Amino acid sequence: MTAAGKMICTTLMLINLAVLPTVDAQQKEDAFPNSDEIDTLLTQANRAMTQYKTTVDMETKAGFDSDSLAIDRQLIEVWPKMAMTLKQNPQGFNSEMGFLLLSSLDDASRNSAVCGGEAMRQSSIKLAKHETDGVEELLTLYDHCTRASTLLYTVSETDASLYRRYLHANAQLTNESVAAMQKCADTLSRATKKQPTN
């Protein structure tokens, strides 16, 4: 293998190991969600999950289905640990953690919507029977659940947008890395073919 071939191959391998090519490193860094964007998302998500917790407490007081509430409680229990992890390392979002955050927000939004639907159903049944006891509480719960679901959905849409950016940037980076390794392999192959045989 010629000295030039070794130099090219070594350079390509260093580029691959460095992950971000130095020529357009800033451009690639900008393609990934940055820490400020992730911190803003996390602030919004914490606010939404606090509202979600309030609705779950209200559901519990209203005596809603215990199995559904158990799932709600699991989401609420896991959330502080997830939020703290991202607070300490925002760039952790640019991994499977971003998807976990998205799925948690989606689940909470859906659960809140179900809560609102159940509160409206129960209040309608009471009104159909000309019962007024507990109707006001159920309508208040409906309002809280609906607002929580809307907020959670809005935040999850922001999360989804950022996570799509991560996936796109990561795929682009992977493709460029594979292309660099292929060039190295091609250089080695050509150099090997040019070596004189004994």
RASULWO-V936816 format. One record per pair of residues at least 4 apart in sequence whose C-alpha atoms are under 6 Angstrom apart, sorted by the first residue. I is the first residue (numbers start at 1). J is the second residue. If there is no record, write none. Layout:
# RASULWO-V936816
I:J
I:J
This chain:
# RASULWO-V936816
1:191
6:10
9:184
12:180
14:18
15:21
16:177
20:25
21:25
31:169
32:166
32:169
33:162
35:39
35:90
48:151
48:152
51:148
52:148
55:145
59:64
80:84
86:90
93:97
93:98
94:166
102:156
102:159
105:152
105:156
109:149
109:152
109:153
112:145
112:149
113:146
113:149
116:142
116:145
116:146
119:138
119:142
123:135
123:138
126:131
127:131
141:145
166:170
